[in-house]
Amino acid sequence: MREIELALTARYGVSNRLMSYFVRFDHRRAMMGSADIASLEAILNTITGAEQINILLHSPGGDPTVIEKMIHMCRAHMSGAQPKLRVIVPNIAKSAATLFALGADTILMGYCSELGPIDPQVPISVSGVTQWVSAFAFVGSRDKLMEQLAEAIKRKEPTAGYLTQLATLDIPFTHEMENWIEFSRKTGVTLLDKYMLKPKFPRAAQRKKKAEGIAKKLLSKQLFPVHPQFINGETAKNLGLEVEILSKDEPLWDLLWTFYIRSEVQMNLPIQAPLIKVKSFESSQGSLVIQDTAS
């Protein structure tokens, strides 16, 4: 981490500090959430006062309601003439983790890094197994049935089948899914408008319009039909995000990838059964590991 900090400082010409926010995938607690706040602050305190703070983020996403608070916390620890928050994505930052990246001034990615759409995911139980499903799935199903019903009425065709299907829908739940989609959109717009787009678009109205356009694209099922869809650095730049892409031959990328691989190995090293490592928060000055049972 010290080597990476030195490389970042040399690259950008001002003091840079680094912390990692690393989440184990495919575990019931593998989501970003309010439980991470204390650990995040503890490690931020070890790099406080830096002119530029870099958050190396590896996460499948999580609770979007904590993202704006997390960004505010990171920025509260910056100081100096050229304060900048940079999110580094060595491999994967999806869903709410992509939303987190929207709160940076710039996103640093490699040739194999990926972001994802920001449509919120909700847990549902299927045969006793929890699965995460896009909120759009519920809203889209209702809207499709309404369209089919309207078309059947127009053509004077039987409507009983559509009405039966509509009667089985949980309308309050579907309405709540619409609220979550709108929340994700508004959070994306707020973060982009307040931070990432401000230097390039000094006029507030123009900046807000640009932010709304980017958020709309990141929620678009036409552009990104499935939630796990791969958004690489070039696609992210084309969407209008401030992205810096490192080639696989750059020394800085080699340092970042090496750190990422070592973090993956460290997270999978066995500890006393039945405990496993679920999340890690780390800087060159401190480290916190969150543990849980494997099941």
Secondary structure, DSSP 8 states (H G I E B T S, - for coil): -HHHHHHHHHHHSS-EEEEEEEE-SSSTT-SB-GGGHHHHHHHHTTSTTBSEEEEEEEB--B-GGGHHHHHHHHHHTB-SSS-EEEEEESSBB-THHHHHHHTSSEEEEETT-BB-----EEEEEETTEEEEEEHHHHHHHHHHHHHHHHHHHHTT---HHHHHHHHTS-HHHHHHHHHHHHHHHHHHHHHIIIIITTTT--SHHHHHHHHHHHHHHHT-TTT--STT--B-HHHHHHHT--EEEE-TTSHHHHHHHHHHHHHHHHHHS--STTEEEEEEEEETTEEEEEEEE--
